[in-house]
Amino acid sequence: MTLTIGPLSAEPGRKARGIIPVDLGPTTVDIPLILVNGSRPGPRVVVTGGVHGGEFIGTDAAARLGGLLEPEEVTGQLVICPVANPPAVYDGRLGKSPLDGVNINRVFPGDKDGGPTERLAAWLFENVISGADAYADLHSGGIDETLLDFVGYRLTSDEALDAKTRGMAHAVGYERVLFGRNAQGGNSHAAAARQGIPAILIETGQLGDRDPAQARPLLDGLYRLLHHLGVVEVPQHVAPVTVQPRDWVWTGSVVSPATGLWYPDAATGDEVTEGQPIGRIIDPADGSEHKVTATATGQILYGMNGLTVAPGAELAAIAVPHD
């Protein structure tokens, strides 16, 4: 079967790369796509990077994967989108789009009649994500964020779907596998799960790191995932898994109560208890201080490294092993 997205097509046994213009209303953006149509029939797998700006490891790994894989190595079809949100990636370099101040990973599956970011989410969901047999969305700690690598997925009311998704999450080979107890919300993998698509989020790297060596664990994890899905054989250069994946659950999120300067007293990776002081926000005008405490007990898996914060900015996310 020919693999076609917009004007870009790849016949069986072929690979195609190109740019697809997408109308967002006030502007048009160019979405890069790599289509690898395998020489043998199999599942359709979608990989996206660059949903957020300033998260370089996912974009790097997606682009590298698209360059490395050839149709004769592939069973099934691969759709790889290294830069899913060009305004945020190229212009904003942070989570929110400079076009309208919207975080695209809060509005999936989007609205084709909405604002620019909602229209982009709708195009991506309809043309790239929908119809997939499996989906992986690649993220990392942004320019102002520290992070411990993890894989995330959402539970649904479909036990068979949840089992497939959990298998994908564990196949990546990361130590921490975080699951959400429902598929609500505007994240791309949550919206995909609601449509019955096994979908995972992979978070790798921190602080806007773009060292190719840091992309290697993610690229290895993607090869392991594709092997699990029956798409490729694992190359010899892929590092063996050295950890046992373990299920974790989120227990709390700490957000900024005020505008000011953030001075953390607890770091990503630290164990904290509910009510424990983890930092303070200083008003640069009058020097007044807002104490910030942990909202739950567990380990900080990612946290704010930036100095300047606004009300509602996420300062820390806390999780515990499920068992």
C-alpha positions, -999 to +999 in steps of 0.1 A: +000+000+000+013+035-009+020+056+021+007+091+015+004+123+036-006+154+017+015+157-014+042+134-001+041+097-011+062+066-007+055+034-027+062+000-010+099-004-007+105+033-010+114+062+012+103+098+008+114+130+025+098+164+022+080+195+035+043+198+037+028+234+040+000+236+066-024+266+067-028+279+102-050+309+093-028+339+098+003+320+086+015+288+069+041+265+084+062+239+068+061+204+084+090+181+077+081+145+072+101+113+065+080+083+051+096+049+051+074+024+034+089-010+042+095-038+017+071-061+037+036-053+051+033-046+088+022-020+113+021+017+107+042+035+134+043+072+139+071+091+157+070+128+164+096+151+178+097+189+182+062+192+197+078+217+221+106+242+214+139+239+234+136+201+236+164+191+213+171+155+220+138+142+207+141+162+175+177+151+170+168+114+175+138+115+152+158+131+124+186+106+129+162+076+129+146+089+097+180+091+081+192+057+092+162+035+084+158+022+048+128+004+034+145-030+030+151-030+068+115-022+076+084-043+080+054-020+078+054+018+075+071+045+095+060+081+096+086+103+112+080+140+120+111+155+136+096+190+140+059+188+146+056+224+159+078+247+138+067+280+154+077+268+189+108+250+177+123+276+154+109+308+168+097+303+204+122+277+215+099+270+245+067+251+252+043+278+240+040+289+204+049+325+197+019+327+173-007+326+201+010+317+234-006+282+233+011+250+244+001+226+216+005+196+240-025+208+259-050+211+230-048+178+210-067+166+190-070+202+181-096+223+163-094+230+126-115+261+131-096+274+161-065+295+166-031+287+149-019+262+174-053+244+176-053+242+138-018+227+138-027+201+164-058+192+143-037+188+112-011+167+129-038+145+145-058+140+114-030+136+089-001+121+109-013+104+141-047+090+132-047+056+117-014+046+134-010+012+149+015+026+174+027+062+183+057+076+201+060+113+210+095+123+218+102+150+244+130+161+267+138+186+295+137+220+279+161+248+282+150+257+317+141+222+330+160+194+347+146+159+342+152+122+349+146+101+317+112+083+317+085+068+294+049+078+300+015+064+289-022+066+298-046+040+310-080+037+293-110+015+299-097-009+272-076-036+289-062-050+257-051-015+245-035-007+279-016-040+277-002-031+243+007+003+254+024-009+286+044-034+265+056-006+242+066+016+272+086-012+288+102-021+255+120+012+253+143+000+281+142+030+305+141+025+342+111+046+349+077+040+332+051+065+344+014+058+338-015+082+341-047+067+355-068+081+327-065+094+291-080+128+297-064+160+286-048+176+256-015+157+254-009+140+220-004+105+234-036+109+256-056+120+226-043+091+206-051+066+234-087+079+234-088+070+197-076+035+205-040+040+194-013+025+216+007+057+224+037+066+246+056+097+256+094+093+258+113+120+278+151+120+274+176+146+284+174+180+301+184+217+301+181+218+263+210+194+259+218+187+222+249+165+226+247+137+201+259+113+228+228+121+248+205+113+218+221+078+217+200+063+245+168+075+229+178+063+195+186+029+210+153+029+228+135+036+195+152+007+179+141-015+208+105-002+205+104-008+167+117-043+173+090-050+199+065-038+173+079-062+147+091-034+124+130-038+125+157-061+138+178-046+165+212-035+151+244-047+168+253-012+178+222-008+200+233-009+237+217-038+257+192-029+284+210-027+318+179-017+340+146-034+347+117-011+337+096-003+367+061+012+368+057+046+386+027+069+393+025+106+396+017+118+431+019+156+428+028+187+409+042+219+424+033+252+406+045+287+413+022+308+435+037+341+423+058+360+398+094+363+409+128+346+411+129+309+418+155+296+442+151+258+447+163+239+478+155+205+464+169+191+431+155+167+405+162+132+418+157+142+454+132+123+476+108+147+493+079+145+517+045+163+515+048+197+532+086+198+530+101+232+519+116+227+484+124+264+475+113+299+476+102+327+452+116+361+458+098+393+446+126+413+428+108+446+436+104+444+474+124+412+484+093+395+498+095+357+499+070+330+490+079+296+505+072+266+483+065+232+497+061+197+482+025+188+475+032+151+478+057+125+489+080+109+463+109+116+440+112+148+419+113+136+383+116+170+367+119+205+379+123+241+370+159+253+366+150+287+353+154+317+375+123+337+365+088+322+369+052+333+366+021+321+385+012+286+375+047+277+362+055+240+371+083+240+395+085+202+402+067+170+394+067+142+420+062+104+415+066+071+433+071+035+422+038+018+417+048-013+436 
